[in-house]
Amino acid sequence: MVFKINSFYKLVLLHTFIIALSNYLVQFPFNFFGVLVTWGMFTFPFLVLATDLTVRILGKSTARKVVFLAYIPCVLISISLNSFRVGFASGLAYLFGQLLDIFLFQKVRQKSKKWWSAPLLSTSFSNIFDTYIFFFMSFYNCNNEFLRENWLQIAHADLIFKLVLSTIFFLPLYGFLLKIILGVDKVSSKKVVIS
């Protein structure tokens, strides 16, 4: 029980930190081999990784509680680091993107015997949803001329890089961390409950 309570609040803090950092870094687009991207594309996938591990180890109910509890601090911190518009957009994209990730992760995990199928599919779909909701709400017709004119191009590139990073880096990291957390040699798709 102590593990669950301690882990719960640490996960809320982790979610809040990653969102705040990502929303700060999204303000700084840069050219990456001829493609406009933001620094936030490197930090945001850690959030999805944390959510997937939470669903897997503590269950979908606890994962949803983490998302709901982190929502208000995420919005407030994001507003203070960036703007009301970006903070609000981030909050909504975070809330609905992570709830979609939790829902899909659990559904795929129940139907698939492959450990990697749930994190791969849920991460992909939640990233698609979150990225376009965030960029549209934050930068469509905004005051910043550069972001107003380039938000869709930046969103496309951001999404592609997040999907590539998630597949080649975060999926193996998920498997590795799950083995460490569970103390097992082989990861399966069976439910794990830590009491």
DRENMARPA-758700 format. One line per field, with one value per residue: residue in one letter; x, y, z of N, C-alpha, C in turn; residue number from 1. Coordinates in nm, 3 decimals, decimal comma, padded with zeros to 5 digits. Layout:
BEGIN
resn <- [A|...]
n_X <- [X|...]
n_Y <- [Y|...]
n_Z <- [Z|...]
ca_X <- [X|...]
ca_Y <- [Y|...]
ca_Z <- [Z|...]
c_X <- [X|...]
c_Y <- [Y|...]
c_Z <- [Z|...]
resi <- [NUM|...]
! end
This chain:
BEGIN
resn <- [M|V|F|K|I|N|S|F|Y|K|L|V|L|L|H|T|F|I|I|A|L|S|N|Y|L|V|Q|F|P|F|N|F|F|G|V|L|V|T|W|G|M|F|T|F|P|F|L|V|L|A|T|D|L|T|V|R|I|L|G|K|S|T|A|R|K|V|V|F|L|A|Y|I|P|C|V|L|I|S|I|S|L|N|S|F|R|V|G|F|A|S|G|L|A|Y|L|F|G|Q|L|L|D|I|F|L|F|Q|K|V|R|Q|K|S|K|K|W|W|S|A|P|L|L|S|T|S|F|S|N|I|F|D|T|Y|I|F|F|F|M|S|F|Y|N|C|N|N|E|F|L|R|E|N|W|L|Q|I|A|H|A|D|L|I|F|K|L|V|L|S|T|I|F|F|L|P|L|Y|G|F|L|L|K|I|I|L|G|V|D|K|V|S|S|K|K|V|V|I|S]
n_X <- [00,082|00,196|00,379|00,209|00,082|00,302|00,417|00,208|00,185|00,439|00,422|00,224|00,366|00,574|00,434|00,338|00,580|00,697|00,507|00,511|00,780|00,787|00,602|00,728|00,953|00,840|00,816|01,040|01,117|01,323|01,555|01,590|01,786|01,678|01,410|01,143|01,110|01,029|01,182|01,030|00,948|01,130|01,096|00,825|00,749|00,835|00,630|00,419|00,538|00,560|00,287|00,200|00,350|00,238|-00,030|00,016|00,138|00,009|-00,255|-00,549|-00,733|-00,589|-00,404|-00,571|-00,651|-00,406|-00,364|-00,589|-00,541|-00,299|-00,369|-00,474|-00,247|-00,068|-00,185|-00,185|00,091|00,190|00,062|00,185|00,447|00,431|00,177|-00,171|-00,325|-00,158|-00,116|-00,380|-00,449|-00,256|-00,329|-00,584|-00,516|-00,333|-00,497|-00,706|-00,550|-00,391|-00,589|-00,697|-00,471|-00,453|-00,697|-00,673|-00,435|-00,507|-00,717|-00,588|-00,392|-00,544|-00,626|-00,405|-00,117|00,139|00,387|00,468|00,273|00,056|00,181|00,295|00,081|-00,102|00,055|00,119|-00,136|-00,227|-00,029|-00,069|-00,326|-00,288|-00,079|-00,183|-00,414|-00,298|-00,114|-00,289|-00,479|-00,303|-00,154|-00,287|-00,387|-00,261|-00,088|00,185|00,364|00,537|00,484|00,210|00,199|00,340|00,256|00,125|00,309|00,517|00,384|00,336|00,603|00,692|00,523|00,600|00,869|00,826|00,686|00,878|01,087|00,950|00,906|01,165|01,319|01,171|00,992|01,162|01,279|01,057|01,007|01,247|01,245|01,012|01,084|01,280|01,132|00,939|01,104|01,166|01,275|01,161|00,921|00,571|00,234|00,053|-00,152|-00,019|-00,009|00,075|00,097]
n_Y <- [-00,120|00,124|00,154|00,201|00,448|00,623|00,599|00,696|00,978|01,058|01,000|01,183|01,422|01,376|01,372|01,637|01,780|01,695|01,786|02,064|02,124|02,043|02,223|02,463|02,427|02,405|02,653|02,713|02,669|02,492|02,426|02,112|01,922|02,044|02,043|02,191|02,180|02,134|02,169|02,039|01,798|01,610|01,574|01,522|01,247|01,103|01,135|00,980|00,732|00,712|00,709|00,470|00,279|00,318|00,236|-00,031|-00,131|-00,025|-00,011|00,083|00,252|00,385|00,513|00,690|00,853|00,972|01,128|01,302|01,433|01,560|01,737|02,012|02,142|02,116|02,277|02,531|02,576|02,564|02,784|02,987|02,960|03,002|03,098|03,188|03,073|02,867|02,717|02,638|02,495|02,297|02,168|02,059|01,896|01,726|01,605|01,470|01,329|01,160|01,015|00,881|00,729|00,563|00,422|00,290|00,147|-00,036|-00,179|-00,291|-00,440|-00,634|-00,788|-00,870|-01,082|-01,001|-00,816|-00,564|-00,455|-00,307|-00,069|00,037|00,086|00,242|00,460|00,567|00,647|00,822|01,016|01,123|01,236|01,415|01,584|01,723|01,846|02,007|02,177|02,301|02,435|02,598|02,753|02,812|03,080|03,258|03,526|03,526|03,553|03,376|03,120|03,109|03,088|02,856|02,646|02,402|02,264|02,240|02,085|01,845|01,757|01,740|01,539|01,319|01,286|01,231|00,988|00,824|00,840|00,728|00,468|00,358|00,419|00,467|00,249|00,014|00,106|00,110|-00,170|-00,250|-00,099|-00,202|-00,468|-00,426|-00,297|-00,492|-00,699|-00,922|-01,163|-01,190|-01,017|-01,025|-01,014|-01,039|-00,942|-00,749|-00,709|-00,501|-00,511]
n_Z <- [00,000|00,076|-00,130|-00,350|-00,278|-00,242|-00,500|-00,654|-00,599|-00,677|-00,947|-01,026|-00,984|-01,167|-01,414|-01,415|-01,417|-01,664|-01,853|-01,802|-01,864|-02,135|-02,245|-02,203|-02,364|-02,617|-02,721|-02,860|-03,159|-03,394|-03,662|-03,780|-03,951|-04,183|-04,126|-03,952|-03,607|-03,255|-02,929|-02,745|-02,849|-02,773|-02,502|-02,441|-02,512|-02,286|-02,105|-02,206|-02,188|-01,907|-01,843|-01,970|-01,829|-01,578|-01,617|-01,674|-01,440|-01,207|-01,281|-01,478|-01,354|-01,150|-01,314|-01,454|-01,241|-01,174|-01,405|-01,392|-01,147|-01,199|-01,394|-01,337|-01,203|-01,418|-01,619|-01,491|-01,437|-01,696|-01,812|-01,666|-01,756|-02,027|-02,200|-02,155|-02,357|-02,466|-02,233|-02,167|-02,401|-02,390|-02,154|-02,218|-02,439|-02,314|-02,114|-02,264|-02,449|-02,285|-02,151|-02,368|-02,436|-02,209|-02,224|-02,478|-02,438|-02,236|-02,366|-02,593|-02,467|-02,335|-02,546|-02,692|-02,708|-02,720|-02,558|-02,642|-02,808|-02,692|-02,570|-02,805|-02,992|-02,837|-02,766|-03,018|-03,124|-02,921|-02,929|-03,187|-03,159|-02,937|-03,031|-03,262|-03,156|-02,957|-03,105|-03,289|-03,120|-02,978|-03,164|-03,405|-03,594|-03,416|-03,234|-03,282|-03,561|-03,702|-03,582|-03,628|-03,907|-03,954|-03,794|-03,860|-04,022|-03,837|-03,646|-03,792|-03,837|-03,572|-03,474|-03,636|-03,558|-03,284|-03,302|-03,425|-03,234|-03,015|-03,104|-03,166|-02,945|-02,698|-02,677|-02,650|-02,410|-02,241|-02,220|-02,097|-01,854|-01,742|-01,695|-01,498|-01,294|-01,236|-01,173|-01,331|-01,583|-01,830|-02,016|-02,016|-02,147|-01,948|-01,665|-01,403|-01,061|-00,803|-00,465]
ca_X <- [00,000|00,285|00,435|00,108|00,062|00,426|00,429|00,100|00,221|00,557|00,375|00,158|00,475|00,644|00,348|00,338|00,712|00,717|00,420|00,563|00,903|00,753|00,535|00,829|01,042|00,769|00,830|01,167|01,133|01,455|01,568|01,655|01,812|01,586|01,271|01,112|01,060|01,049|01,253|00,932|00,931|01,221|01,054|00,688|00,734|00,853|00,499|00,344|00,607|00,517|00,145|00,189|00,400|00,139|-00,143|00,062|00,176|-00,087|-00,391|-00,604|-00,801|-00,486|-00,348|-00,666|-00,643|-00,283|-00,389|-00,683|-00,478|-00,191|-00,426|-00,478|-00,112|-00,009|-00,239|-00,138|00,234|00,209|00,021|00,288|00,570|00,411|00,063|-00,298|-00,368|-00,076|-00,145|-00,513|-00,440|-00,176|-00,408|-00,685|-00,448|-00,280|-00,606|-00,771|-00,448|-00,351|-00,704|-00,701|-00,360|-00,490|-00,805|-00,621|-00,335|-00,578|-00,791|-00,493|-00,325|-00,636|-00,647|-00,279|-00,023|00,269|00,405|00,496|00,162|-00,021|00,248|00,319|-00,042|-00,161|00,145|00,103|-00,264|-00,236|00,060|-00,137|-00,434|-00,232|00,001|-00,264|-00,499|-00,212|-00,064|-00,401|-00,532|-00,200|-00,089|-00,370|-00,430|-00,207|-00,020|00,321|00,352|00,608|00,409|00,080|00,216|00,412|00,216|00,091|00,435|00,587|00,308|00,366|00,740|00,694|00,459|00,684|00,984|00,779|00,654|01,005|01,152|00,874|00,923|01,302|01,383|01,085|00,936|01,260|01,294|00,941|01,033|01,359|01,199|00,913|01,160|01,344|01,028|00,875|01,205|01,154|01,364|01,082|00,798|00,456|00,120|-00,037|-00,170|00,068|-00,062|00,170|00,020]
ca_Y <- [00,000|00,239|00,167|00,262|00,589|00,692|00,600|00,779|01,120|01,077|01,001|01,313|01,520|01,347|01,421|01,783|01,826|01,671|01,877|02,201|02,132|02,035|02,347|02,567|02,400|02,416|02,791|02,729|02,584|02,496|02,353|01,983|01,867|02,103|02,029|02,270|02,102|02,203|02,089|01,961|01,664|01,519|01,551|01,473|01,101|01,049|01,136|00,863|00,618|00,707|00,668|00,328|00,200|00,330|00,147|-00,169|-00,174|00,016|-00,026|00,198|00,343|00,469|00,598|00,801|00,944|01,050|01,228|01,403|01,513|01,641|01,828|02,153|02,198|02,124|02,396|02,653|02,594|02,593|02,923|03,076|02,948|03,037|03,189|03,123|02,992|02,747|02,640|02,576|02,395|02,187|02,094|01,977|01,793|01,630|01,530|01,378|01,241|01,056|00,926|00,794|00,636|00,465|00,339|00,204|00,057|-00,145|-00,259|-00,369|-00,535|-00,743|-00,869|-00,912|-01,155|-00,938|-00,710|-00,436|-00,405|-00,204|00,061|00,090|00,139|00,349|00,575|00,624|00,717|00,935|01,121|01,187|01,318|01,521|01,678|01,812|01,928|02,108|02,277|02,378|02,525|02,692|02,839|02,851|03,220|03,323|03,653|03,502|03,534|03,255|03,001|03,113|03,044|02,729|02,551|02,270|02,202|02,203|01,974|01,723|01,715|01,705|01,408|01,216|01,261|01,165|00,848|00,754|00,828|00,635|00,331|00,304|00,445|00,453|00,114|-00,070|00,157|00,059|-00,311|-00,256|-00,051|-00,296|-00,582|-00,382|-00,270|-00,618|-00,793|-01,045|-01,173|-01,184|-00,939|-01,083|-00,921|-01,069|-00,833|-00,751|-00,627|-00,483|-00,472]
ca_Z <- [00,000|00,080|-00,265|-00,436|-00,241|-00,276|-00,646|-00,708|-00,592|-00,761|-01,086|-01,048|-00,998|-01,291|-01,522|-01,409|-01,459|-01,808|-01,927|-01,787|-01,941|-02,277|-02,286|-02,209|-02,476|-02,745|-02,766|-02,929|-03,278|-03,456|-03,786|-03,757|-04,084|-04,280|-04,082|-03,832|-03,493|-03,127|-02,830|-02,671|-02,905|-02,704|-02,363|-02,428|-02,510|-02,151|-02,041|-02,253|-02,127|-01,766|-01,840|-02,004|-01,715|-01,471|-01,650|-01,667|-01,305|-01,105|-01,333|-01,552|-01,261|-01,089|-01,420|-01,478|-01,125|-01,190|-01,510|-01,343|-01,041|-01,258|-01,494|-01,296|-01,193|-01,553|-01,686|-01,423|-01,459|-01,838|-01,834|-01,610|-01,835|-02,166|-02,213|-02,122|-02,470|-02,472|-02,113|-02,180|-02,508|-02,339|-02,056|-02,285|-02,518|-02,217|-02,051|-02,357|-02,507|-02,189|-02,129|-02,487|-02,421|-02,106|-02,278|-02,584|-02,379|-02,167|-02,465|-02,673|-02,377|-02,307|-02,666|-02,754|-02,625|-02,736|-02,458|-02,706|-02,890|-02,621|-02,565|-02,939|-03,050|-02,756|-02,777|-03,152|-03,137|-02,827|-02,981|-03,300|-03,104|-02,854|-03,111|-03,345|-03,069|-02,894|-03,200|-03,343|-03,017|-02,934|-03,263|-03,519|-03,591|-03,296|-03,256|-03,328|-03,706|-03,743|-03,540|-03,697|-04,046|-03,964|-03,690|-03,913|-04,063|-03,714|-03,585|-03,869|-03,808|-03,431|-03,461|-03,698|-03,470|-03,162|-03,334|-03,447|-03,102|-02,932|-03,154|-03,159|-02,816|-02,581|-02,667|-02,579|-02,273|-02,168|-02,189|-02,003|-01,723|-01,690|-01,640|-01,374|-01,194|-01,198|-01,129|-01,410|-01,698|-01,954|-02,003|-02,085|-02,150|-01,836|-01,567|-01,286|-00,953|-00,693|-00,347]
c_X <- [00,085|00,345|00,336|00,090|00,184|00,440|00,327|00,141|00,347|00,517|00,304|00,264|00,551|00,564|00,353|00,470|00,732|00,632|00,474|00,690|00,875|00,688|00,629|00,913|00,974|00,779|00,952|01,179|01,275|01,455|01,650|01,669|01,708|01,440|01,251|01,050|01,076|01,123|01,157|00,913|01,023|01,174|00,917|00,674|00,758|00,721|00,419|00,407|00,563|00,372|00,131|00,241|00,302|00,020|-00,102|00,082|00,069|-00,232|-00,446|-00,674|-00,701|-00,425|-00,441|-00,663|-00,518|-00,304|-00,480|-00,619|-00,368|-00,246|-00,420|-00,337|-00,044|-00,055|-00,183|00,010|00,261|00,169|00,130|00,417|00,554|00,301|-00,063|-00,338|-00,290|-00,103|-00,277|-00,511|-00,363|-00,255|-00,512|-00,622|-00,392|-00,391|-00,664|-00,672|-00,409|-00,466|-00,721|-00,590|-00,395|-00,595|-00,751|-00,520|-00,406|-00,650|-00,696|-00,427|-00,412|-00,649|-00,519|-00,191|00,118|00,283|00,416|00,377|00,083|00,053|00,271|00,193|-00,099|-00,076|00,127|-00,025|-00,275|-00,144|-00,003|-00,242|-00,379|-00,160|-00,086|-00,359|-00,415|-00,170|-00,176|-00,451|-00,430|-00,163|-00,171|-00,417|-00,381|-00,136|00,121|00,314|00,417|00,529|00,272|00,091|00,276|00,365|00,188|00,217|00,513|00,518|00,337|00,504|00,753|00,637|00,546|00,803|00,940|00,748|00,780|01,077|01,082|00,898|01,064|01,370|01,291|01,020|01,036|01,282|01,179|00,965|01,142|01,315|01,098|00,981|01,223|01,240|00,966|00,975|01,195|01,252|01,290|00,954|00,688|00,343|00,024|-00,040|-00,077|00,006|00,041|00,090|00,109]
c_Y <- [00,125|00,263|00,239|00,411|00,671|00,707|00,693|00,926|01,151|01,082|01,131|01,421|01,501|01,399|01,573|01,839|01,811|01,766|02,020|02,219|02,131|02,164|02,466|02,551|02,415|02,557|02,812|02,633|02,597|02,408|02,226|01,913|01,913|02,095|02,111|02,180|02,187|02,110|02,001|01,821|01,563|01,485|01,487|01,320|01,036|01,043|01,012|00,736|00,602|00,661|00,519|00,239|00,204|00,237|00,003|-00,217|-00,144|00,010|00,102|00,297|00,438|00,563|00,716|00,901|01,031|01,161|01,338|01,492|01,604|01,749|01,976|02,210|02,212|02,250|02,522|02,679|02,629|02,736|03,018|03,072|03,000|03,140|03,114|03,028|02,860|02,658|02,567|02,467|02,273|02,101|02,005|01,865|01,684|01,542|01,427|01,282|01,128|00,962|00,831|00,689|00,526|00,369|00,240|00,103|-00,063|-00,236|-00,348|-00,475|-00,655|-00,839|-00,927|-00,986|-01,096|-00,820|-00,573|-00,376|-00,293|-00,071|00,120|00,155|00,256|00,476|00,644|00,705|00,837|01,049|01,195|01,284|01,439|01,627|01,775|01,899|02,041|02,216|02,362|02,480|02,631|02,795|02,875|02,995|03,294|03,453|03,638|03,464|03,404|03,129|02,994|03,055|02,905|02,621|02,411|02,195|02,155|02,085|01,843|01,668|01,667|01,564|01,298|01,183|01,191|01,017|00,766|00,733|00,725|00,491|00,278|00,325|00,412|00,316|00,017|-00,026|00,110|-00,087|-00,327|-00,214|-00,145|-00,418|-00,546|-00,365|-00,399|-00,721|-00,926|-01,042|-01,154|-01,109|-01,011|-00,981|-00,945|-00,953|-00,856|-00,659|-00,621|-00,437|-00,423]
c_Z <- [00,000|-00,058|-00,356|-00,406|-00,279|-00,427|-00,708|-00,710|-00,672|-00,908|-01,119|-01,068|-01,129|-01,411|-01,528|-01,460|-01,609|-01,892|-01,921|-01,871|-02,092|-02,326|-02,286|-02,337|-02,613|-02,802|-02,855|-03,047|-03,333|-03,581|-03,760|-03,892|-04,187|-04,244|-03,955|-03,725|-03,367|-03,031|-02,749|-02,723|-02,837|-02,563|-02,352|-02,430|-02,374|-02,075|-02,079|-02,196|-01,981|-01,754|-01,868|-01,892|-01,598|-01,495|-01,628|-01,524|-01,201|-01,151|-01,396|-01,460|-01,195|-01,193|-01,449|-01,363|-01,133|-01,292|-01,460|-01,237|-01,096|-01,351|-01,453|-01,277|-01,329|-01,625|-01,623|-01,446|-01,605|-01,872|-01,783|-01,691|-01,978|-02,180|-02,175|-02,234|-02,477|-02,351|-02,120|-02,285|-02,461|-02,241|-02,122|-02,367|-02,426|-02,161|-02,146|-02,422|-02,413|-02,155|-02,248|-02,478|-02,321|-02,160|-02,382|-02,530|-02,317|-02,265|-02,545|-02,587|-02,346|-02,426|-02,725|-02,655|-02,632|-02,638|-02,521|-02,781|-02,820|-02,613|-02,705|-02,996|-02,969|-02,765|-02,912|-03,162|-03,042|-02,872|-03,098|-03,247|-03,030|-02,938|-03,189|-03,264|-03,009|-02,993|-03,258|-03,240|-02,975|-03,040|-03,386|-03,498|-03,464|-03,334|-03,311|-03,477|-03,753|-03,708|-03,607|-03,838|-04,058|-03,868|-03,745|-03,957|-03,939|-03,647|-03,657|-03,833|-03,663|-03,410|-03,519|-03,608|-03,341|-03,188|-03,356|-03,314|-03,014|-02,975|-03,133|-03,024|-02,698|-02,568|-02,603|-02,434|-02,185|-02,126|-02,085|-01,862|-01,660|-01,629|-01,506|-01,263|-01,144|-01,146|-01,201|-01,527|-01,830|-01,927|-02,080|-02,084|-02,035|-01,736|-01,447|-01,182|-00,843|-00,573|-00,237]
resi <- [1|2|3|4|5|6|7|8|9|10|11|12|13|14|15|16|17|18|19|20|21|22|23|24|25|26|27|28|29|30|31|32|33|34|35|36|37|38|39|40|41|42|43|44|45|46|47|48|49|50|51|52|53|54|55|56|57|58|59|60|61|62|63|64|65|66|67|68|69|70|71|72|73|74|75|76|77|78|79|80|81|82|83|84|85|86|87|88|89|90|91|92|93|94|95|96|97|98|99|100|101|102|103|104|105|106|107|108|109|110|111|112|113|114|115|116|117|118|119|120|121|122|123|124|125|126|127|128|129|130|131|132|133|134|135|136|137|138|139|140|141|142|143|144|145|146|147|148|149|150|151|152|153|154|155|156|157|158|159|160|161|162|163|164|165|166|167|168|169|170|171|172|173|174|175|176|177|178|179|180|181|182|183|184|185|186|187|188|189|190|191|192|193|194|195]
! end
